[in-house]
Amino acid sequence: MNETPPIVLVFAGNDPSGGAGLSADLAALGALGCHGLPVVTALTVQDTAGMEDFLAIDAEMVSDQARFVLEDMQIAAIKVGVVGSVENLTVIAEIAADYPEVPLIVDPVFATGGGDEFASDDLISAMRELLLPHTLILTPNSLEARRLASDDPDEQETMSIDEAALGILRFGCEHVLVTGTHENTLQVTNMLFGRGGRLRVDTWERLPHSYHGSGCTLASALAALLANGMELPQAVREAQAYTYQTLLNAYRPGMGQHLPDRLYWMRGEEDPTE
């Protein structure tokens, strides 16, 4: 019998464009040697240019989806993207609390790449209170980091990335990886923080396009590498390297944003696991 690959439980919304959400998660997990268990938290009507409609799945259905597969299979990591509602977030936090030995990777998706909102103030407050205390690593962009760190818009505007990260850490998560795509800098600088401050800084060439699903790709790659047993600092670096390659090889199938090619190595490039 073939050995079972590491299994990752994924909570996210369905994106019919295939660019973000569960489609992105499963492709990245598969590319990095994991089997993903997709739990649908929301349905969306969107394409590569933007979102038209959004429907959160009933919290009991979200709970049942996850609990049934958890009774059947042993998981190595949990990855969380769009949660859909405060009720769904509460369910996910309860499951995370029941599996404290399993690393929890949270991508706090507050808006689509095109700027359409996913998160209310109540949901952000619930994330701070219920989900962050169980989180091994959070992967916000700089805008999401500032919004999580403070409810004051004026404070958010003047807050440094270091201040935002340390503000988030006080809510109980162990690590924060803040991505710098939205900063006005020549290069993209991503920073990993622990409770003692900065742990590593990685700088990447700024690419010319806008990408749909890059955050999903990074968080899922990180979940996959952690599920495979890699130590966190190395996993952070390798997940960034993989994501950067997916962006270098991105394609534009529609009229909106480019989509990361999570399977770029199958089209003549180097295998990401080597």
KEKOL-572718 format. One line per field, with one value per residue: residue number from 1; x, y, z of N, C-alpha, C, O in turn. Coordinates in steps of 0.1 Angstrom, whole numbers, plus 5000, padded with zeros to 4 digits. Layout:
N
nr <- NUM:... .
nu <- X:... .
nv <- Y:... .
nw <- Z:... .
cau <- X:... .
cav <- Y:... .
caw <- Z:... .
cu <- X:... .
cv <- Y:... .
cw <- Z:... .
ou <- X:... .
ov <- Y:... .
ow <- Z:... .
//
This chain:
274
nr <- 1:2:3:4:5:6:7:8:9:10:11:12:13:14:15:16:17:18:19:20:21:22:23:24:25:26:27:28:29:30:31:32:33:34:35:36:37:38:39:40:41:42:43:44:45:46:47:48:49:50:51:52:53:54:55:56:57:58:59:60:61:62:63:64:65:66:67:68:69:70:71:72:73:74:75:76:77:78:79:80:81:82:83:84:85:86:87:88:89:90:91:92:93:94:95:96:97:98:99:100:101:102:103:104:105:106:107:108:109:110:111:112:113:114:115:116:117:118:119:120:121:122:123:124:125:126:127:128:129:130:131:132:133:134:135:136:137:138:139:140:141:142:143:144:145:146:147:148:149:150:151:152:153:154:155:156:157:158:159:160:161:162:163:164:165:166:167:168:169:170:171:172:173:174:175:176:177:178:179:180:181:182:183:184:185:186:187:188:189:190:191:192:193:194:195:196:197:198:199:200:201:202:203:204:205:206:207:208:209:210:211:212:213:214:215:216:217:218:219:220:221:222:223:224:225:226:227:228:229:230:231:232:233:234:235:236:237:238:239:240:241:242:243:244:245:246:247:248:249:250:251:252:253:254:255:256:257:258:259:260:261:262:263:264:265:266:267:268:269:270:271:272:273:274 .
nu <- 5008:5005:5022:5004:5000:5009:4981:4959:4936:4913:4898:4878:4865:4846:4858:4847:4863:4886:4909:4915:4908:4894:4902:4927:4941:4940:4954:4980:4986:4986:5007:5028:5030:5009:4977:4946:4918:4889:4869:4840:4833:4820:4802:4809:4803:4822:4849:4880:4882:4867:4843:4809:4788:4782:4779:4776:4782:4760:4767:4765:4766:4792:4806:4798:4809:4837:4840:4832:4852:4874:4869:4875:4901:4936:4950:4976:4979:4961:4945:4933:4912:4890:4864:4837:4816:4808:4798:4807:4835:4836:4830:4852:4872:4866:4871:4898:4907:4901:4920:4948:4974:4979:4992:4980:4973:4966:4952:4942:4918:4905:4895:4890:4915:4908:4896:4871:4851:4854:4852:4837:4836:4829:4836:4863:4869:4861:4879:4903:4897:4889:4901:4929:4943:4948:4964:4993:5007:5001:4992:4990:4986:5002:4981:4960:4972:4975:4948:4940:4955:4945:4915:4913:4912:4928:4951:4959:4968:4993:5008:5036:5049:5062:5050:5023:5025:5035:5013:4993:5003:4999:4973:4975:4985:5013:5032:5037:5036:5041:5033:5046:5035:5017:5029:5046:5071:5103:5111:5095:5091:5090:5081:5088:5076:5080:5071:5091:5099:5112:5120:5129:5137:5127:5134:5120:5119:5098:5070:5053:5025:4991:4978:4956:4948:4973:4979:4964:4979:5005:4999:4988:5010:5028:5014:5015:5042:5048:5032:5046:5066:5087:5107:5095:5108:5123:5103:5088:5105:5108:5081:5076:5094:5084:5059:5067:5077:5054:5041:5059:5055:5029:4996:4972:4941:4916:4899:4907:4928:4960:4967:4983:5006:5003:5012:5035:5059:5053:5052:5076:5093:5115:5110:5092:5096:5122 .
nv <- 4988:5022:5049:5072:5106:5137:5152:5179:5200:5222:5253:5274:5297:5290:5298:5304:5311:5298:5309:5317:5310:5278:5263:5273:5267:5238:5232:5242:5228:5202:5204:5205:5181:5172:5161:5176:5185:5198:5222:5239:5272:5294:5305:5321:5345:5353:5365:5368:5395:5406:5405:5395:5385:5370:5343:5330:5298:5278:5276:5252:5233:5238:5229:5202:5192:5194:5179:5153:5144:5146:5126:5104:5106:5113:5144:5167:5195:5226:5248:5281:5302:5324:5328:5334:5340:5352:5332:5309:5313:5309:5282:5271:5279:5264:5238:5240:5244:5218:5203:5209:5201:5202:5222:5255:5275:5306:5326:5358:5367:5396:5410:5407:5403:5423:5442:5438:5435:5410:5408:5418:5443:5431:5404:5406:5413:5390:5372:5380:5375:5347:5330:5337:5330:5303:5301:5291:5305:5335:5350:5378:5405:5438:5457:5442:5434:5458:5465:5444:5449:5473:5492:5518:5539:5561:5556:5532:5542:5554:5535:5514:5484:5468:5476:5469:5441:5434:5443:5425:5401:5403:5393:5366:5348:5329:5335:5359:5365:5391:5403:5424:5434:5455:5478:5509:5504:5497:5471:5440:5434:5409:5401:5381:5376:5369:5365:5378:5397:5407:5379:5370:5385:5388:5396:5404:5407:5432:5423:5429:5427:5424:5400:5373:5354:5350:5353:5331:5311:5314:5309:5283:5269:5272:5258:5233:5227:5228:5207:5186:5184:5203:5228:5259:5285:5278:5268:5291:5306:5288:5286:5311:5312:5293:5304:5328:5318:5308:5331:5344:5327:5332:5334:5349:5343:5355:5386:5401:5400:5384:5349:5329:5303:5274:5249:5252:5239:5216:5223:5224:5237:5237:5211:5220:5208:5200 .
nw <- 5000:4992:5008:5029:5020:5039:5055:5051:5066:5053:5056:5037:5012:4981:4950:4919:4897:4900:4908:4935:4970:4978:4955:4949:4972:4973:4950:4956:4979:4969:4950:4967:4979:4996:5008:5005:5026:5017:5033:5028:5034:5023:4995:4964:4939:4915:4894:4876:4877:4898:4926:4926:4942:4975:4997:5029:5042:5062:5097:5111:5090:5082:5104:5105:5080:5086:5110:5103:5085:5102:5120:5105:5093:5100:5106:5096:5096:5098:5077:5074:5055:5040:5062:5063:5082:5115:5130:5117:5121:5148:5150:5137:5154:5177:5168:5163:5189:5199:5187:5196:5192:5165:5139:5133:5106:5096:5072:5070:5053:5043:5021:4986:4959:4942:4958:4970:4998:5025:5052:5083:5109:5132:5127:5126:5152:5165:5154:5166:5193:5194:5175:5170:5195:5191:5170:5151:5131:5115:5084:5073:5048:5047:5050:5060:5084:5098:5102:5118:5140:5151:5158:5151:5124:5119:5135:5122:5097:5103:5114:5118:5102:5120:5144:5139:5137:5163:5177:5169:5179:5206:5209:5211:5191:5179:5159:5133:5099:5079:5048:5023:4999:4995:5003:4997:4982:4965:4963:4974:5007:5031:5064:5092:5124:5159:5193:5205:5188:5155:5134:5109:5077:5045:5011:4980:4944:4930:4912:4880:4878:4889:4912:4916:4943:4955:4982:4993:4981:4993:5021:5020:5010:5031:5051:5039:5039:5067:5075:5063:5080:5082:5098:5113:5106:5083:5067:5063:5046:5024:5016:5007:4985:4968:4963:4950:4926:4915:4909:4891:4870:4864:4848:4826:4823:4820:4819:4840:4869:4870:4874:4898:4889:4902:4896:4881:4878:4865:4839:4827:4844:4873:4898:4927:4951:4953 .
cau <- 5000:5013:5021:4994:5007:5003:4967:4957:4922:4913:4885:4879:4853:4847:4860:4845:4873:4897:4922:4917:4900:4897:4909:4941:4946:4942:4965:4993:4989:4990:5020:5039:5029:4999:4963:4938:4904:4883:4856:4835:4827:4812:4801:4811:4801:4833:4858:4894:4881:4860:4833:4795:4780:4788:4769:4782:4775:4755:4778:4763:4771:4807:4811:4797:4819:4850:4840:4831:4865:4883:4867:4880:4915:4945:4955:4989:4978:4948:4947:4920:4911:4878:4855:4823:4807:4813:4794:4817:4847:4834:4831:4866:4880:4863:4878:4913:4909:4900:4932:4959:4987:4979:4995:4969:4978:4955:4953:4931:4913:4895:4890:4896:4925:4902:4891:4858:4852:4849:4852:4831:4844:4825:4843:4877:4870:4860:4891:4912:4893:4886:4910:4943:4950:4951:4972:5007:5012:4991:4999:4983:4994:5004:4969:4953:4979:4972:4934:4938:4961:4939:4902:4913:4917:4940:4963:4963:4975:5006:5014:5046:5047:5066:5040:5012:5028:5035:5000:4986:5008:4993:4961:4978:4991:5027:5040:5030:5043:5035:5037:5047:5031:5009:5037:5051:5086:5108:5110:5086:5097:5081:5088:5083:5077:5076:5067:5103:5102:5115:5127:5136:5132:5130:5131:5117:5117:5084:5066:5046:5011:4982:4975:4944:4951:4987:4979:4960:4990:5015:4995:4987:5023:5033:5007:5020:5056:5047:5026:5056:5076:5097:5107:5088:5116:5127:5090:5084:5114:5105:5068:5078:5101:5074:5049:5073:5078:5040:5038:5068:5049:5014:4990:4960:4931:4904:4901:4911:4941:4968:4965:4995:5006:5008:5018:5044:5070:5048:5052:5090:5102:5120:5101:5093:5100:5136 .
cav <- 5000:5035:5057:5084:5119:5145:5156:5193:5204:5236:5261:5285:5298:5285:5308:5297:5314:5289:5316:5319:5301:5263:5258:5277:5259:5224:5231:5244:5216:5190:5206:5203:5167:5170:5158:5186:5182:5211:5225:5251:5281:5304:5305:5334:5348:5362:5361:5374:5410:5411:5397:5400:5381:5362:5336:5322:5285:5276:5271:5237:5225:5239:5220:5188:5189:5192:5168:5140:5139:5145:5113:5094:5108:5121:5156:5172:5209:5232:5261:5288:5314:5331:5321:5337:5346:5351:5318:5299:5315:5303:5267:5268:5281:5253:5227:5243:5241:5204:5197:5218:5197:5204:5236:5262:5285:5315:5337:5366:5373:5406:5415:5401:5411:5435:5451:5435:5431:5398:5408:5429:5446:5420:5392:5409:5412:5376:5365:5384:5369:5333:5322:5340:5323:5289:5302:5291:5315:5343:5355:5390:5415:5449:5464:5434:5435:5471:5465:5435:5454:5484:5496:5532:5542:5571:5548:5523:5550:5558:5523:5506:5470:5462:5479:5461:5427:5432:5445:5413:5391:5404:5386:5353:5339:5327:5341:5367:5368:5402:5405:5438:5438:5467:5489:5517:5502:5492:5457:5435:5429:5401:5400:5371:5381:5361:5373:5386:5407:5401:5366:5370:5394:5383:5406:5398:5416:5435:5419:5440:5425:5422:5386:5368:5342:5349:5351:5317:5302:5314:5303:5269:5264:5272:5247:5220:5225:5224:5193:5177:5183:5213:5237:5270:5295:5273:5267:5304:5309:5279:5289:5324:5309:5286:5314:5337:5311:5307:5345:5345:5319:5335:5336:5358:5336:5363:5401:5407:5397:5372:5338:5322:5290:5266:5237:5257:5229:5205:5229:5226:5243:5228:5206:5229:5201:5196 .
caw <- 5000:4992:5021:5028:5022:5050:5052:5056:5066:5048:5056:5028:5003:4968:4940:4906:4887:4903:4912:4949:4978:4979:4943:4951:4984:4970:4940:4963:4988:4960:4944:4977:4984:5007:5005:5012:5029:5016:5040:5022:5043:5016:4980:4959:4925:4911:4883:4878:4878:4910:4931:4924:4953:4985:5006:5039:5045:5076:5106:5114:5079:5082:5115:5101:5070:5092:5120:5097:5080:5113:5126:5096:5089:5109:5099:5100:5097:5095:5071:5073:5047:5042:5071:5059:5092:5129:5135:5111:5128:5162:5148:5134:5167:5186:5162:5166:5203:5201:5181:5199:5187:5150:5136:5127:5098:5093:5062:5074:5041:5045:5008:4974:4953:4935:4968:4975:5013:5030:5067:5090:5121:5142:5124:5129:5166:5168:5150:5176:5205:5194:5166:5172:5205:5187:5157:5151:5123:5107:5072:5067:5041:5056:5052:5070:5097:5105:5105:5129:5152:5157:5152:5148:5111:5120:5140:5111:5087:5108:5121:5111:5101:5133:5154:5136:5140:5177:5182:5166:5187:5219:5209:5214:5181:5181:5148:5122:5087:5072:5034:5020:4985:4994:5007:4986:4982:4952:4964:4984:5019:5040:5077:5102:5138:5170:5205:5209:5177:5142:5133:5097:5067:5031:5001:4967:4933:4928:4899:4874:4876:4901:4912:4923:4950:4959:4996:4995:4977:5003:5034:5018:5008:5044:5057:5034:5044:5081:5075:5059:5091:5081:5109:5109:5099:5070:5060:5059:5035:5013:5011:4999:4973:4960:4959:4941:4914:4909:4904:4879:4859:4864:4835:4826:4815:4818:4817:4853:4874:4867:4884:4901:4884:4913:4890:4871:4876:4855:4826:4822:4854:4884:4908:4939:4963:4952 .
cu <- 5009:5011:5012:5002:5001:4990:4965:4942:4922:4899:4886:4866:4856:4848:4858:4855:4885:4910:4925:4909:4904:4905:4924:4948:4949:4953:4979:4996:4993:5003:5031:5037:5019:4985:4954:4924:4897:4869:4851:4828:4818:4812:4802:4807:4812:4841:4872:4893:4875:4849:4819:4786:4787:4778:4777:4774:4771:4766:4777:4769:4787:4813:4810:4807:4833:4850:4839:4844:4875:4881:4873:4895:4923:4951:4968:4989:4964:4951:4934:4922:4899:4869:4840:4814:4813:4810:4803:4830:4847:4836:4845:4875:4878:4870:4893:4916:4909:4913:4944:4972:4989:4982:4984:4976:4966:4959:4941:4926:4902:4889:4896:4907:4920:4896:4878:4859:4846:4846:4845:4839:4841:4834:4858:4879:4869:4872:4902:4910:4893:4896:4925:4950:4954:4960:4987:5013:5001:4999:4992:4992:4994:4991:4960:4959:4976:4957:4932:4944:4954:4925:4902:4920:4929:4952:4968:4971:4990:5014:5024:5042:5051:5055:5027:5014:5028:5021:4991:4990:5003:4980:4963:4984:5006:5036:5031:5040:5036:5041:5036:5043:5024:5017:5043:5066:5090:5107:5100:5093:5087:5088:5081:5086:5073:5073:5079:5107:5105:5124:5135:5129:5136:5125:5130:5115:5102:5080:5055:5031:5004:4978:4964:4947:4965:4987:4974:4972:5001:5011:4993:5000:5030:5027:5012:5034:5056:5042:5036:5068:5087:5096:5102:5096:5119:5114:5086:5092:5110:5091:5068:5084:5092:5064:5054:5074:5064:5036:5047:5062:5034:5009:4977:4949:4918:4908:4905:4926:4947:4965:4979:4995:5012:5014:5028:5055:5066:5049:5066:5099:5106:5110:5103:5097:5115:5145 .
cv <- 5012:5043:5069:5097:5127:5151:5170:5196:5219:5242:5273:5286:5293:5297:5302:5301:5305:5296:5317:5308:5286:5258:5261:5269:5245:5223:5233:5233:5204:5191:5203:5190:5164:5167:5168:5181:5196:5213:5238:5259:5292:5301:5319:5334:5358:5356:5368:5389:5415:5402:5403:5397:5371:5356:5327:5309:5285:5270:5257:5229:5226:5229:5206:5184:5185:5180:5154:5135:5138:5132:5102:5095:5116:5132:5161:5188:5213:5246:5268:5300:5322:5322:5323:5344:5345:5337:5308:5300:5308:5287:5263:5269:5269:5240:5228:5240:5226:5197:5206:5214:5199:5219:5242:5274:5293:5326:5346:5374:5383:5412:5407:5409:5423:5445:5449:5429:5418:5399:5420:5432:5436:5407:5394:5408:5398:5368:5368:5375:5353:5325:5325:5333:5309:5289:5301:5302:5322:5349:5367:5398:5427:5456:5455:5434:5447:5471:5455:5441:5465:5487:5510:5534:5551:5564:5539:5530:5552:5546:5517:5492:5463:5464:5471:5447:5425:5434:5432:5402:5391:5397:5371:5344:5339:5334:5349:5369:5379:5404:5419:5442:5451:5480:5496:5516:5496:5477:5453:5429:5422:5399:5390:5376:5370:5370:5382:5396:5400:5389:5365:5380:5389:5393:5400:5410:5419:5432:5429:5438:5424:5407:5382:5354:5340:5347:5337:5308:5302:5307:5288:5262:5262:5260:5234:5217:5221:5210:5183:5176:5193:5223:5251:5281:5291:5272:5280:5308:5301:5282:5302:5321:5302:5296:5324:5331:5310:5321:5348:5338:5321:5337:5344:5352:5344:5378:5408:5404:5385:5362:5331:5308:5280:5253:5241:5247:5218:5210:5232:5232:5232:5224:5214:5221:5197:5208 .
cw <- 5000:5004:5019:5029:5034:5046:5059:5055:5063:5049:5047:5019:4989:4958:4926:4895:4889:4907:4926:4956:4977:4967:4944:4962:4980:4960:4947:4972:4980:4954:4954:4985:4995:5000:5013:5014:5028:5023:5034:5032:5037:5001:4975:4944:4921:4899:4886:4880:4891:4914:4930:4936:4963:4994:5016:5041:5059:5085:5109:5103:5078:5093:5111:5090:5076:5102:5114:5092:5091:5120:5118:5093:5099:5101:5105:5101:5094:5089:5070:5064:5050:5051:5069:5069:5106:5134:5129:5118:5142:5161:5146:5146:5176:5181:5165:5180:5207:5196:5184:5194:5172:5147:5128:5119:5093:5083:5064:5061:5044:5033:4997:4969:4946:4945:4974:4989:5016:5045:5073:5102:5132:5140:5128:5144:5171:5165:5161:5189:5205:5186:5168:5183:5202:5175:5159:5143:5115:5095:5066:5057:5050:5059:5062:5084:5105:5110:5117:5142:5159:5150:5148:5134:5111:5125:5129:5101:5091:5113:5112:5111:5114:5144:5152:5140:5155:5183:5180:5176:5201:5220:5211:5204:5183:5171:5139:5111:5079:5058:5030:5006:4984:4999:4995:4986:4969:4952:4975:4995:5028:5053:5086:5116:5148:5182:5210:5199:5164:5142:5120:5087:5054:5021:4987:4956:4932:4914:4893:4874:4890:4900:4921:4930:4955:4974:5000:4992:4988:5016:5032:5016:5022:5052:5052:5039:5059:5083:5072:5070:5091:5093:5104:5101:5085:5061:5055:5046:5023:5007:5003:4985:4963:4954:4948:4927:4907:4903:4891:4867:4858:4849:4837:4817:4812:4816:4829:4857:4869:4878:4886:4895:4894:4908:4879:4868:4867:4841:4822:4832:4864:4894:4921:4951:4964:4956 .
ou <- 5019:5000:5012:5010:4991:4988:4968:4936:4929:4889:4895:4858:4868:4839:4867:4855:4894:4920:4937:4903:4916:4913:4932:4959:4960:4961:4988:5008:5002:5011:5042:5041:5021:4982:4955:4918:4897:4860:4858:4819:4810:4821:4796:4808:4811:4840:4874:4903:4877:4846:4817:4778:4797:4769:4784:4762:4778:4772:4787:4775:4793:4822:4819:4812:4839:4859:4845:4848:4884:4891:4875:4901:4917:4957:4971:4999:4956:4959:4924:4931:4897:4867:4832:4806:4822:4817:4807:4837:4857:4842:4850:4884:4887:4876:4900:4926:4915:4915:4950:4981:5000:4974:4978:4982:4957:4968:4930:4929:4891:4878:4907:4909:4928:4890:4873:4867:4836:4838:4848:4848:4850:4838:4864:4889:4876:4877:4909:4919:4898:4900:4933:4961:4962:4964:4993:5023:4993:5010:4987:5005:4988:4989:4955:4952:4973:4954:4924:4939:4955:4924:4893:4931:4938:4963:4980:4981:4998:5026:5022:5034:5044:5052:5021:5005:5022:5018:4983:4982:5002:4975:4953:4988:5012:5046:5019:5051:5025:5053:5027:5047:5026:5011:5046:5073:5082:5104:5095:5101:5077:5100:5068:5097:5064:5074:5078:5117:5100:5133:5146:5118:5148:5114:5138:5110:5094:5086:5049:5024:5010:4974:4961:4949:4969:4996:4980:4974:5006:5019:4997:5002:5036:5034:5015:5037:5064:5046:5036:5078:5096:5085:5103:5092:5119:5114:5081:5086:5108:5089:5061:5080:5092:5061:5047:5072:5063:5029:5042:5063:5027:5017:4972:4948:4910:4919:4907:4935:4941:4963:4985:4984:5024:5022:5030:5060:5075:5047:5069:5111:5102:5101:5114:5102:5120:5157 .
ov <- 5013:5042:5076:5098:5124:5155:5172:5195:5227:5236:5281:5277:5290:5306:5294:5294:5304:5289:5317:5300:5283:5249:5252:5264:5240:5213:5225:5228:5197:5182:5200:5189:5154:5170:5169:5175:5203:5206:5249:5255:5298:5294:5328:5324:5370:5345:5372:5395:5426:5391:5415:5405:5365:5363:5318:5309:5290:5261:5250:5218:5216:5222:5198:5173:5175:5172:5145:5124:5130:5127:5090:5084:5124:5130:5158:5193:5206:5253:5262:5308:5325:5311:5315:5352:5336:5331:5298:5290:5302:5281:5253:5261:5265:5232:5219:5234:5222:5185:5211:5223:5197:5227:5237:5282:5288:5334:5342:5385:5379:5418:5400:5421:5433:5455:5457:5420:5414:5391:5432:5424:5432:5401:5385:5402:5394:5359:5359:5370:5347:5314:5315:5329:5303:5278:5308:5308:5315:5353:5366:5397:5427:5461:5461:5434:5446:5476:5458:5438:5467:5484:5515:5532:5550:5567:5537:5524:5553:5548:5514:5487:5454:5455:5466:5441:5415:5428:5429:5395:5381:5394:5363:5333:5348:5339:5345:5374:5376:5405:5426:5453:5458:5491:5490:5526:5490:5471:5461:5419:5428:5396:5390:5380:5362:5383:5391:5403:5389:5388:5359:5384:5385:5399:5392:5420:5409:5436:5436:5448:5425:5402:5388:5344:5329:5339:5330:5298:5291:5299:5280:5251:5252:5253:5225:5205:5213:5203:5171:5169:5193:5226:5254:5285:5299:5275:5281:5314:5307:5281:5303:5326:5305:5296:5327:5337:5310:5321:5354:5343:5313:5340:5345:5355:5341:5381:5420:5406:5376:5365:5328:5301:5279:5246:5234:5246:5210:5202:5242:5233:5221:5232:5215:5228:5191:5207 .
ow <- 5007:5011:5008:5039:5039:5034:5071:5044:5069:5044:5049:5020:4985:4958:4922:4885:4880:4909:4930:4950:4976:4969:4941:4960:4983:4960:4944:4972:4984:4954:4950:4996:5002:4989:5025:5006:5038:5020:5036:5039:5043:4996:4981:4937:4924:4896:4897:4884:4895:4908:4932:4940:4959:4999:5012:5041:5068:5081:5111:5105:5075:5090:5113:5091:5073:5101:5120:5094:5090:5126:5123:5090:5107:5090:5116:5107:5088:5095:5066:5065:5061:5048:5073:5065:5107:5142:5137:5121:5146:5169:5151:5148:5183:5189:5169:5183:5216:5199:5174:5192:5167:5152:5119:5125:5087:5086:5060:5060:5047:5033:4999:4973:4944:4941:4982:4992:5011:5050:5069:5106:5140:5149:5133:5149:5180:5172:5165:5195:5215:5190:5168:5182:5209:5170:5167:5147:5109:5097:5054:5059:5061:5070:5072:5094:5117:5121:5126:5152:5171:5138:5141:5132:5103:5120:5128:5096:5082:5117:5100:5118:5119:5151:5161:5147:5160:5194:5189:5181:5208:5231:5212:5207:5189:5175:5136:5113:5073:5057:5034:5001:4975:4999:4985:4989:4961:4942:4983:4993:5032:5053:5088:5119:5145:5180:5217:5200:5161:5150:5120:5089:5052:5022:4984:4960:4932:4904:4901:4872:4900:4890:4932:4923:4959:4979:5009:4999:4992:5021:5041:5021:5025:5059:5060:5043:5063:5091:5077:5068:5099:5097:5092:5090:5075:5049:5044:5037:5012:4995:4993:4975:4951:4942:4938:4917:4895:4893:4882:4856:4852:4840:4848:4805:4803:4811:4829:4849:4863:4889:4876:4896:4895:4916:4870:4856:4862:4832:4815:4830:4864:4897:4926:4961:4973:4956 .
//
